Amino acid sequence: MSSRIGVDIGGTFTDFIVYDENDNKVIIDKIPTTPADPEKAVIEVVKRNLNKEQLSNIDFFLHGTTVGLNALLERKGSKVGLLCTKGFRDIIEIRRGDRDEMYNLFWQPPPPLVPRYLRLEIEERLFANGKVHTNLNINDVNESCKHFIDEGVNSVAIAFMNAYSNKEHELLAKKTLIENGFKGEISLSSLVSGEYREYERTTTTIIDAFVKARMSNYLDTLKNSLNDIGFKGSFLLTRSGSGSMTFDEASERPFETIMSGPVAGAEGAGELSRKLKNTNMVTADVGGTSFDTCLILDGRPQIQFEGKIVGLPLQSPWVDVRSIGAGGGSIAYLDDGGLLRSGPQSAGAVPGPACYERGGKQPTTTDAAFYLGMLGEGKLASGLQLNKKLAEDALNSVGSKINLSAFDTAKGILKISSANMADAIREITIEQGIDPRELKLLAFGGAGPLMSNLIAEELEIKEIIIPPYSGNFSAWGLLGADLLQMNAKTKILRLSDDALTECNTILENLFKELEERQKIDFTANEKIKEVALDMRWMGQEHTITLKIDDHSDGKINLDSETLKQNFMKEYEKTFGSKLDTVVEVVSTRASIRVNLPRKSESGKIEEDNIEISSSTISCFSFNADKNLEFKIIPRNEIKSGMSGPMIILESTAVTYVDENYSINTDGLGNLILNNKEN
């Protein structure tokens, strides 16, 4: 065991949790995020919960952040220059030659992160097998360096054709830039990704260069600030592809942190699923700004090996988390046709919902829920007391324009918000052939338990799980994020026993690179090597990833015929058919997972003194379509066999339980809500 801190920065709130191994105690807190300087909220919440002596005994600081993602969303990153192979200057604008929105004739791709005058061509060329076709022209690099310095470029991406198979030219170009006086960051496509597809690899390298300085500065500032107040342990950051990475590696490979924030909740959900004997579930993580959902099957979140952010591909492993702008701070408005809408714009941490008394005037989901009685007396985390009159005024500012009362406007906002969230879950379930009615809904985040009944009703899900520390569950998920490193190499081989021998040689090199990349001593902890192959039928464009369980110390033990049969089964399961042709291995994947010391099944939370002026409140029941008397009960007083209507209070979240739900508890501290009408 070990003591550890988890801090997850959201768009509205920064969530804090600390687990002390000595007495199995958990402390949680939640404070408003400081968007301009996100590290300030982190330091503030740490200092107000731990003194210097306590902090010095903590072993790990685990962090989830959206700094890299926000840099992309806001286009506030470095001024990037691109060195590319002659003839490929416009690859990031030509893209794949298709439209992301097939039937939208007016669709426009996002503008490239590097303007054309900063995309410079270098005479050089490699064959796909890594052999040199044309040597690197050093004079081209010298001239490019001068141009970059003159234009004030502070980060350079180098992405040469077929560099995934041979990094020699990119390394020489980097050396030449440095020798010519370039002082900024330099990202190499051959170090960013060992996989083919030039557009995707080039764009990923540019993203890495774009966010590198901002991420590095942020992590250095946070690290130094925590050291100054007494922290002496290891710093880890969640990576987009699950697991965690050291701060040093995150500074070197920031493209792997773009989805760091949303992944924390998925990590916690996977851990909880495994404790519940691999229960299949879908998550509903509702924060102040966004709604995130992830599918958990067989105890693990689903992993993709390429994703897309703001229309730009990212060739990196990441957990398949779908996000929409729907949270407690989502603003309700009337569209051009006079219809009521909610989100994606958010009131955020500043000024926040109208009922926060911080200057917000527009109605939000939080205003609607509070006005209907769903938040009880409105006493939230950090001592925040909501103002019902301000919520009503905000609701009337929109509702009066379409002849709706504040009450009906609030009901409409909640129904629209829950429908939007349910649609996001349908994307990740029904569109992949999975019936959400056969899953359990895991609801967390500041507003997840609040919205859980409405989301479940939309999807006809019968059982809802509200985990311990639900308002801070993403931060809790951070505490179990094992150190994980991934690497991949593209080399297209026709499947045979000789090909598998070559795959094992590739794996040996991949694992060696991963060992060299690791910059923290975890020798006392268990190391697990994982192997996977991207495979396809010859002639196909895309692949499926097949996990190889039969391997010893990272070497595949299967013969080619057995592997082919495994691939055929997986292909038929995925697509419902199989072909009669040659099978190819496209990319070989290696991972090293280093398990952190296990934390106990559940910690004992420091009891909050939740003051309740009244034991009941008049609250709207969506099931009965009228106001009912809802009991108000602190979470620590809940017993199995209770039923709604009920408002359950805990320090950082509120659970709304409609009249048609029964309540049970389990040995892990979860609340289990079951629809009595199903």
N, C-alpha and C positions, 0 to 999 in steps of 0.2 A: 504494500500500500504506500501511498504518498499523498501529501497535502498539495492542493492545487487551486488556482484561481481561474475562472472562466469569465471573460468579458466579451459580449457581443454588441456591436454598435449597429443600431437600426436607424432608419430615417427620422424617427421621432424620439425614441428612448434608447438609452444605453443600459443593457442588462448586465448585472453583476451576480456572481455566485462564487462562494468559496467552500471547499470541502476540506475539513480537518480530519486527518486520519487518526489522530490521537484519541479523540472522543467521538468520532463518527458524526460530527456536527456539521450542519449546513447553514450558511448565512446567505440570504439573498437580498438584493436591492435593485432599484430601478430609478434612474434619473434622466431628465431631458438631455438629448444629444446636443452637442455644441458643433453645428455643421461647419462653421468656419475653421475651427481647430478641434477635430474630433478627439484628439488625445487629451484635451483638457477635461472632458467629462470622465474619461477613463481614470485619470489620476485623482480627480475629485471623489469618485465613488470608491476607489481603493482606500484613500486616506480616511474617509469617514467611517469605514468599517473595520480597518485593521491598523494597529499601531506599528511602530517600527520593529519592535521585537517580534510581534506575530508575523509580520511580513518577511522577516529574515528566515523564518522557519518553513516557508512555503517552497516546495520543490519545483513546481511548474506554473508558468503563466501561459494560459492558452487563450487565443484571441481569434475572433472572427470580425472581419472588417469589409466595408464596401468602398474603401478609398480608391482602389484601382478601378472598380466599376463606375464610381462617380466621375472619375477623371475621363472615362470614355463617354459617359452619358452627357457630361457637360462640355466635352471637348476641351478640357483644361489640362493639357499635358505638355510634354516637351515639343520644341520645334524640331521635327524629324527630317533627316535627309535619307534617301535610299540609294544604295549602290546595287545595280542589277546587271545581269548579263546583257550584252548588246543585242537589241531587238526585242527586249521584254520590258521596256520602260512603262508600257501602258497596261500591264497585266492586271493591276489592281483596279482599273476602270473597266476593262473588257470583261473581267470576272469570268463567269461561266456562260455568258451570252444569253442568259435566261432572265425571267422576272420572278422575284420572290412571291409576288401576288399575280398568279397566272392570268386571271381574268380582269385585272385592273389595267386598262390601257394607259392610264395616266401615272402609273407607278414610276417612281424615280429611285435609283439606288442612292444610298447615303454617300455624301461627298467623301472622297478618299482622305485619309489622314495626312498624306504627303502630297502637296501640290506638284504639278508636273515639272516646274522649274527646279525642284529639289530632288527629282528622280533622275539620276545620272547613270548612263550606260558605260559599262566597262567591257573592253574586248577580252573575252575568255570564254571557254566552253568545255564542259565535261560530258562524257557519254553517261548513259543511265547506269552503267556498271562501275562508274567511278574513274575510268581511264580518261586521261587528258586528251581532248581534241584540239584545243587552242590554249596556249599558255596565257597566264594572266599578264596583261599589259600594265606594268608598274606606272608608266607615265600617265595613263588614264586615271589611276588612283591618286597620283600626285596632284593633278589638275582638279580632280573632284574635291580633294581635301581643301585646296585653296578656295574653291567656290563655297564650300560649306562654311568655312571660317568667315569669309566675307559676308555671307548671308545671315550670320548669327545662329547657325544650326547648333543645338546643344545635345543632340542624340542622333546616332546614325544606325540604320538597319542595313545589314548586308545580306542579300538573298540572291545567290547565284543559281543558275539552272543546274539541277541534279546534284546540288551540294549535299543532299542527304546521304549520298553514297561516297562522298569524298570531301572532307572539310579543308583540304590543303589550300585552295585558292582563297577561301574566306578568311582563314587564319593569316595568310600572307597580306591580304588587303587590310585587315585590322592592324597588323604590325606596321604597315606602311603609313596608315592614317596617324598612328601614335608618333611615329618617327618624324612626321611632317607637322607635328604640333597640335593635333586635335586633342582637346582636353575633356570632351564630353563622354557620355555613355555610348557604348557600341554593342549592338545585339547581332549575333550571327545566327542565320537560319539553321545551320548544321548543328548548333548547340541547343537551339530552341526545339527543333523537331527533327527526328530521324526518318520522317515519313515523306512519301511522294505527294503529288498534287501541288503544283507551283503557286497557284493563286492562294490557296489556303495557307501554305507554309510562309509565303511572302507576307501576307496580311497579318499572320500571327506574330511574325518577327517585328513588323512595324508596330503592332500593339504593345509588344514587349518594350520596344524603344520609347514609345509614347508615354507609358506609365512608369517607367523604371525610376526616374529621378524623384517623382512625387512619392512613390511607394517607399523608396529607400530613405528619403528624408523623414517621412512619417514614422517608419519603424525605428530609425535611429533616435529620433526625438522621444518616442515612447519608451524605448529601451533605456535611454539615459535618464529620463525622468523617473522611471520606476527604480532604477539603481540608486538614484539620489535619495529616495525615500525609504531605502532599506531592503529592496528585493535582491536576492542573491542567486536565485534559481535559474532554470532554463526557460527560454522564450520560444513558444511554438505558435504557429499561425495555421488555421485550417486552409486546406488547398481545395481548389475547385473539384478535383477528382476524388474527394473523400480523404480522410486521414489528416495529418498535420505535417508541417515542415518547419524547419528552424527559421528564425528571422533572417539569418544570413543567407540561407538559400532563397527565401522569398524575395530578398533584395536583388539577388542575381537572376531569379526567374519569376518576375512579377506577373507574367502572363498566366501563371498557374494559380494566381490568387484572385482572379477577376470575380469568381462566384463564391469567394470565401464566406461572406456573410450568410447567404441563404443555405449553405451546405450544413451549417452547425445544427440546425433543427433536424435535418435529414439524418445526420450522424446519431443524434440522440434517439430518433425514431427507430433506426436500425438496431441500436443497442437494446431498446425496450422490446422490440419485436423478438429478438433472440431470447430475452428473458421470459417472454410469453410463448416459448416453444415455436418460434418462427411464424407467429401470427401474421397473415397478410393484411396490410392496411394501407390507407391513403391518408396523407397528412393535410391538415388545414392550419397553417401558420399565419395568423392574422395579426399584423403589427399595426403601427400607426400610419404607415405609408403604403405598404404593399401586402398582397396575399400571395403566399408561396405554398405550392403543393408538390408532393413527391410520392411516388409509388414505392412501397416497401414489400418486396416479395422474398420469401425464404430468408427473412432476417437481414436483408441487405437492401439499401437504396439502389436504384437502377443507374448504371454507369454508361455514359456515352464517351466516345473517343474523338468527338468533334462537336462543337456547339456553335451558336451564333449569338452575338451581342450587338445590339443596335444595327442589325443588318450586316455585320462583319463576321466572317467565320473565324473560329478560334480552334486551331488544331491541337487540342489538349484534352486529356481525360477530364470529365467533370460529371458530377451527379446530376441526373436529369430532374432538375427543379424548375417548375414552370411558375413564372411570376406575373402578376397583373397589378395595376394600380388600384387596389381596393383594400383599404384598411380603415382603422378608426378615424383617421384624419382625412379620409377621402371627401372631397367637396361635392355637394349636390348642386345641380344647376338645371336650367331649361335649355334644351338644344334649339336649333333654328326652327324646328317644327313645333316648338312649345311642349315637347315631351320631357318628363323628369328623368334626369340622368344622375349617375354617381361615379366619380373618379374619371380618369386616373389622376387628375390634379389633387394635391394633398395640401392641407394646412401645415403639415409637418410639425416640427418642434416649436417653430416660431412662425406665425403667432399662435398656431395650434387651433383646435376647435373653439367656437365662440364661447362655450361654457367654461373654458379654462380661465377666462378673465385676463387674457394676455393680448387683447386687441383684435382677435379674429372676429369677423362679421358674417362670414359665409357659413351656411349649415353643413355639418359633416355627419358621418355615420355615428360618431360619439354623441353629438348633440341629439340626434334622433333617438338613440337607444336610451339616453338619460331621460329625455322628455317622456318616453313611454314607461319609465320605471324600471328598465332592465338593469340599470347600474345601481339599484338600491338607493341609498341616500347620497350617492355621489362622492364618497370619500375614497380617493385613489392613492396610488403610490406617491411617495415623497410629500405626503401631507396635503395633496391637492384636493380642494373642495370645489366641486362643480357648481355652476350657477344656472338654475333652471330658467330664470327669466331671460338671460342672454341666449340660452338655447332656443327658447320660444320665439324671441325676436328674429333670430337667424332663420328659423324654419318659416316664419311668416313672410320674410323678405322674398322667398321663392314661391311658397305655396299660394300666397295671395294673388299672384299673377295668373294662376290657373284655377282660382276659386276653390282652393283646398285649405282646410283648417291646418293649424300647426300639427294637430294630432294625426290627421290623414296624411299629411306630408311626411311625417316621421315614419308612419307605417310603410309608405311607398318607398322611402329611402332604404329601409331595412330589407324589404322584399327585393328591390333591384340589386342591392349589394350582394345578398345571398345568391341571387340568380347568376350574377357575374362570377362569383366564386365557384358555384357548381359547374358552370361552363368550363372553367379552367380545369377542374377535376375530370370532366368528361373528356377533355383533350388528352389527358394522360392515361385514361382508362379505356373508355369505350372505343376511342380511335385506335387503340392498340389491341382490341379484341377482348378486353377485360371488363366484366360486369361489375360496376361499383357496388351493386346490391350484395355481392358476395364478400365485400371487404368490410373492415372496421374503420371508422373515422377517428383518427387521432388528432384532437384539437388542442392547440397551444398558442403561445403568443399572448400579448396583452388582451386581444379581443377574440381569440380563437374559441375559448369556452363560451363566450358571449354569443357568438354566431353559430355555434355547433348544431343546435336544434334545427335552425332554419336551413342550413346547408344539408343536413341529413335528410330533412323532409323533401328537399328538391331532388335528391338522388335516390330516395327510398332506401337509405342505409338504416339498418335496424339497431346497430350498436355503436355507441360513442365512447371513446376512452379519453378521459381528462387526466393527464399524467401528473405526478408530483411536481411542484414548482412550475406549474403550467405557464405562468406569465414570464418565467425566466428559463423555459425549457431549452431554448437554443443555447443559452450559456451553459446549462447543465450538459447538453450534448457535447460541448467542447471538451469537457473534462474526460471523456472517453475516447477522444480522437487520437488513435495510435499514429506514431510516426510512419509515414508512407511515402515511398518514392517510386516513380514509374518511368519507364523508358521503352522506346519502340524503334524498330528499324525495318524499313521497307526493302525487301528483296524478293521479287516474284519468282517462285519456284514451282514446277509441276510436282505434285505430291508423289513422293517415292521414299524408299528407305534412305537413299543417298541425300535426298532433299532434307530429311529430318536430321541427318548427321550435320548438314550445313546449318540448319536451324539451331542445333545445339552449340555450334561454334559461335553463331551470332549471339545466343543467350549468354555464353561465357563472357563475351565482350560487353554486353549490356549490363550484366551484373557487376562487372569490374568497374564500369563507369559510375554505377550507382553507389558502390562502396566508396569510391574516391570523392563523390559529391557529398557524402554524409560528413557533417562537420560537428557532430556532437557525440559524446561517448555514451552509447547505450549498450556496452558490452555485457552488462549484467542482465539485460533483458532478452527475452526470446525474439529471435529473428525468423521470419517466415518468408520464404521465397515463393512467388506466384508466377505462373506462366500462362500465356494465352496466345492464340494464333488467329489472325484475320484470314479467312478463307472464302473462296468463291468457286463457282463453276467457270471453267475457261470460257472467255468471251463475254463474261459479265463485267459490269463497271463497278458495282458495289460489293461489299463483303459482309459477312457476319463474323462476330468475334466468338471463338470457341475457347472456353477455359479448359486448360489441361490439368486435371487433378493427378494423373499418373506421371509423376516426375520425381526424381531424386536429386536434391540439392540443385534445382534449377535446370536439370537435363531431362528431356522428354524420354520416357521409357517405352512409349507405344510404338508399334510398327505401323507402317503407312496404311495397311488395309483396315486395321482397327480404327485408326484415326479417320479414315474416309467414312466408315460406317457411322461413327459418332457425328461427323459433320452432316451426313445425309439425314440422320434423325433430327438434328437441330434445325436443319434447313426446312424439313417437312413440317416440323412443329411451328416454325415461324411463318412459312408461306403456303403451307397446305399442299405442296407438290415437291417433286424432285426431278432432276434431269439425268440423262444418261450420257455423260461426257467426262472429260478430264477435270480433276479438282486441282486448284492452285492454292498455294500459301502465298499471301501478299505481304503481310507484315508480321513480325515476331515481337511479342510484348513480354517485358520482364518487370516484376514489382518486388520490392522488399518492404515487408511490414514489420516494424519493431513495436511490440506491444508495450505500452506504458504499464506501470504497476496497476493492477486492477483495483478499482474502488469498490466498496461494499455494495450489496444489493440496493440499499437505500440509506440515506443519511437522515439523522434526526434534525429536522428544521428548527431553528430558533423560533419559538412561538411569538407571534405578533399579538399585541393587545388591540384587537379589532373592536372598536367601540361601536355599539349599535344602539341608537336611540329608541328604535321601535322594532319589535319582532316580526312585523308584517309591513307590507307596502302594497298599494294599489298599482298593479302593473298589467300591461296589455298581454293577453294570451293569444298567440297566433293560432293555436289549435281551436280555441273556443270562439275566436274573433270578437272578444270583448274583454274588458278589464276584470281581473280576479284579484283576490287577496293572495299575494305570494309571501310565503315565509322567508325571512332573512336569517341565514344560519352561517356561522364561521365554518370553514372547511374542516377544521379539526374536530368538529362536533358531529360530523356526518357519520351515520351508521347504515349498514346494509339493511335493506327493507324499506327505506324511506321512499317517498314519491314526490313529484312536483304537484302543484306549482311552487317553485322555490328559487330564491336567489342565494347562491353560495359565494361567500366572500373569502378571499385570501389576500395576502399583502400586495400582490402584483397582478391579480386577475380577478374577474367576476364571471361565474358560471350561471347562465340562464337555463333553468330547467322548467319546461312547459308542463302543463297538467297531465299530458299523456306519456310521461317518462317516469320509470322507476329508477332507483339509485342503489348501487351496490359498491362495495369496496373489495380490494384484494390485498394480498400480503405485500405487494410492492408499493402500496400507497396510491394506486390509481382509483379514480372514480369511474364506474361503469354505468352508463346511462342506456337503458333499453326502452325502445318504443313499445308501450303496452298494447298498442292497437295492431301490431304486426305479429 
